[in-house]
Amino acid sequence: MELRGTKLASLETPQQQPKTVISGRIQNVSQGGACLQSDRPIPVSSLVRCEIVVPGTGAAIPTLMQVRWIQRNSISGGYTIALQFLL
């Protein structure tokens, strides 16, 4: 499955700053969250408004997630990102 998301601005971030967009393939999903493979990093503890795209349907499931940890992949150069479901 594919995940698309937008990092929500924190209270310290000026509202004029461009939105951070994240996308990637979900490596695995569980009751508590999902593990994402992405080309770009996103800071730990960030809140992300996400859509999980259901393959072959054009439907997307909206959810709110928080970045729990991130790890750079030395072979692919991408990132593994652990996201926790909040909604």
Backbone as CSV, one residue per row, in Angstrom:
resi,resn,N_x,N_y,N_z,CA_x,CA_y,CA_z,C_x,C_y,C_z
1,MET,0.833,-1.177,0.000,0.000,0.000,0.000,0.882,1.245,0.000
2,GLU,0.313,2.309,-0.469,1.004,3.596,-0.509,0.446,4.504,0.585
3,LEU,1.319,5.352,1.125,0.907,6.332,2.115,1.322,7.709,1.628
4,ARG,0.399,8.655,1.747,0.695,10.067,1.458,0.365,10.855,2.704
5,GLY,1.196,11.849,3.000,0.926,12.622,4.205,1.512,14.012,4.162
6,THR,1.031,14.845,5.051,1.511,16.215,5.207,1.816,16.443,6.677
7,LYS,3.031,16.903,6.962,3.429,17.213,8.334,2.638,18.424,8.805
8,LEU,2.037,18.296,9.970,1.291,19.415,10.536,2.262,20.379,11.198
9,ALA,2.010,21.666,11.059,2.887,22.693,11.631,2.789,22.671,13.147
10,SER,3.926,22.861,13.803,3.926,22.971,15.262,3.621,24.417,15.637
11,LEU,3.405,24.660,16.906,3.090,26.016,17.352,4.261,26.970,17.138
12,GLU,5.499,26.430,17.136,6.679,27.279,16.956,6.964,27.591,15.481
13,THR,6.332,26.867,14.564,6.600,27.027,13.140,5.747,28.134,12.545
14,PRO,6.370,29.074,11.833,5.570,30.109,11.168,4.627,29.480,10.137
15,GLN,3.415,29.986,10.061,2.410,29.427,9.162,2.765,29.611,7.679
16,GLN,3.651,30.555,7.343,4.010,30.811,5.955,5.009,29.788,5.411
17,GLN,5.584,28.958,6.281,6.555,27.979,5.839,5.876,26.932,4.957
18,PRO,6.564,26.454,3.876,5.941,25.456,3.002,5.659,24.149,3.750
19,LYS,4.603,23.463,3.337,4.225,22.210,3.975,5.211,21.110,3.588
20,THR,5.537,20.262,4.558,6.384,19.105,4.302,5.482,17.960,3.876
21,VAL,5.702,17.454,2.671,4.908,16.359,2.130,5.754,15.098,2.182
22,ILE,5.137,14.011,2.588,5.828,12.727,2.663,4.989,11.684,1.937
23,SER,5.666,10.759,1.281,4.966,9.653,0.631,5.900,8.462,0.592
24,GLY,5.329,7.294,0.425,6.138,6.086,0.344,5.284,4.844,0.378
25,ARG,5.962,3.713,0.444,5.297,2.418,0.483,5.265,1.909,1.917
26,ILE,4.127,1.405,2.306,3.998,0.823,3.638,4.654,-0.549,3.612
27,GLN,5.634,-0.735,4.495,6.350,-2.005,4.590,5.529,-3.009,5.397
28,ASN,4.971,-2.535,6.509,4.068,-3.375,7.298,3.135,-2.482,8.097
29,VAL,2.037,-3.080,8.510,1.044,-2.330,9.281,0.563,-3.232,10.417
30,SER,0.291,-2.622,11.571,-0.200,-3.381,12.723,-1.320,-2.589,13.380
31,GLN,-1.806,-3.082,14.487,-2.868,-2.405,15.219,-2.414,-1.032,15.706
32,GLY,-1.117,-0.882,16.026,-0.623,0.365,16.594,-0.034,1.353,15.618
33,GLY,0.301,0.902,14.401,0.923,1.834,13.468,1.392,1.167,12.189
34,ALA,2.320,1.830,11.521,2.819,1.347,10.233,4.286,1.707,10.085
35,CYS,4.970,0.926,9.278,6.365,1.188,8.959,6.410,1.587,7.487
36,LEU,7.013,2.720,7.213,6.992,3.325,5.876,8.394,3.394,5.295
37,GLN,8.518,3.097,4.008,9.753,3.301,3.255,9.556,4.562,2.426
38,SER,10.426,5.559,2.636,10.263,6.852,1.969,11.610,7.395,1.512
39,ASP,11.567,8.305,0.546,12.780,8.938,0.043,13.204,10.137,0.866
40,ARG,12.301,10.663,1.683,12.654,11.848,2.465,12.352,11.641,3.942
41,PRO,13.170,12.260,4.791,12.971,12.110,6.234,11.903,13.063,6.742
42,ILE,11.455,12.798,7.948,10.539,13.689,8.648,10.921,13.605,10.133
43,PRO,10.946,14.710,10.853,11.439,14.694,12.239,10.625,13.797,13.171
44,VAL,11.333,13.156,14.100,10.699,12.340,15.131,9.743,13.226,15.936
45,SER,8.624,12.675,16.332,7.544,13.313,17.096,6.624,14.182,16.238
46,SER,6.921,14.322,14.946,6.051,15.116,14.064,4.676,14.482,13.952
47,LEU,3.654,15.334,13.887,2.295,14.872,13.597,2.093,14.943,12.091
48,VAL,1.507,13.890,11.542,1.344,13.794,10.094,-0.102,13.438,9.764
49,ARG,-0.741,14.259,8.933,-2.078,13.948,8.414,-1.854,13.026,7.220
50,CYS,-2.334,11.787,7.305,-2.015,10.775,6.300,-3.248,10.267,5.575
51,GLU,-2.970,9.700,4.400,-3.957,8.934,3.648,-3.295,7.628,3.254
52,ILE,-3.928,6.517,3.608,-3.455,5.209,3.184,-4.262,4.832,1.947
53,VAL,-3.565,4.693,0.827,-4.216,4.432,-0.454,-4.484,2.937,-0.583
54,VAL,-5.738,2.574,-0.837,-6.132,1.181,-1.009,-5.920,0.806,-2.473
55,PRO,-5.012,-0.146,-2.740,-4.681,-0.493,-4.127,-5.894,-0.956,-4.931
56,GLY,-5.941,-0.501,-6.177,-6.976,-0.934,-7.108,-8.347,-0.329,-6.898
57,THR,-8.507,0.586,-5.935,-9.837,1.137,-5.673,-9.921,2.640,-5.879
58,GLY,-8.799,3.324,-5.794,-8.826,4.782,-5.851,-9.265,5.398,-4.529
59,ALA,-9.559,4.547,-3.526,-9.978,5.038,-2.212,-8.763,5.254,-1.322
60,ALA,-8.889,6.205,-0.393,-7.823,6.481,0.569,-8.430,6.607,1.962
61,ILE,-7.760,6.027,2.941,-8.229,6.063,4.329,-7.483,7.170,5.057
62,PRO,-8.200,8.216,5.513,-7.531,9.298,6.228,-7.230,8.902,7.672
63,THR,-6.091,9.345,8.184,-5.727,9.076,9.571,-4.702,10.095,10.056
64,LEU,-4.553,10.198,11.352,-3.549,11.058,11.958,-2.506,10.165,12.599
65,MET,-1.219,10.429,12.310,-0.141,9.584,12.816,0.969,10.454,13.399
66,GLN,1.809,9.823,14.225,2.962,10.515,14.798,4.215,9.708,14.494
67,VAL,5.294,10.398,14.118,6.569,9.748,13.826,7.195,9.323,15.150
68,ARG,7.471,8.022,15.283,8.062,7.487,16.515,9.575,7.351,16.390
69,TRP,10.060,6.880,15.222,11.493,6.820,14.970,11.732,6.793,13.472
70,ILE,12.981,7.081,13.105,13.369,7.104,11.699,14.785,6.555,11.583
71,GLN,15.028,5.815,10.507,16.347,5.221,10.295,16.716,5.353,8.820
72,ARG,17.933,5.818,8.575,18.422,5.934,7.194,18.878,4.561,6.718
73,ASN,18.488,4.201,5.498,18.892,2.932,4.899,20.182,3.137,4.125
74,SER,21.265,2.531,4.583,22.568,2.744,3.947,22.620,2.183,2.533
75,ILE,21.869,1.153,2.229,21.905,0.546,0.889,21.060,1.349,-0.105
76,SER,19.814,1.625,0.234,18.913,2.309,-0.704,19.043,3.828,-0.653
77,GLY,19.560,4.360,0.464,19.641,5.812,0.613,18.341,6.437,1.057
78,GLY,17.286,5.626,1.192,16.003,6.134,1.655,15.897,6.050,3.164
79,TYR,14.664,6.101,3.657,14.423,6.127,5.099,13.335,5.130,5.468
80,THR,13.495,4.494,6.625,12.451,3.681,7.229,11.876,4.538,8.354
81,ILE,10.568,4.746,8.324,9.905,5.627,9.281,8.805,4.860,10.000
82,ALA,8.867,4.854,11.327,7.819,4.202,12.136,6.787,5.254,12.508
83,LEU,5.533,4.972,12.169,4.425,5.883,12.439,3.418,5.206,13.371
84,GLN,2.976,5.941,14.377,1.980,5.448,15.324,0.616,6.060,15.002
85,PHE,-0.432,5.227,14.963,-1.781,5.725,14.741,-2.227,6.546,15.940
86,LEU,-2.795,7.715,15.689,-3.407,8.531,16.734,-4.916,8.550,16.560
87,LEU,-5.391,8.473,15.334,-6.827,8.391,15.017,-7.054,7.292,14.013
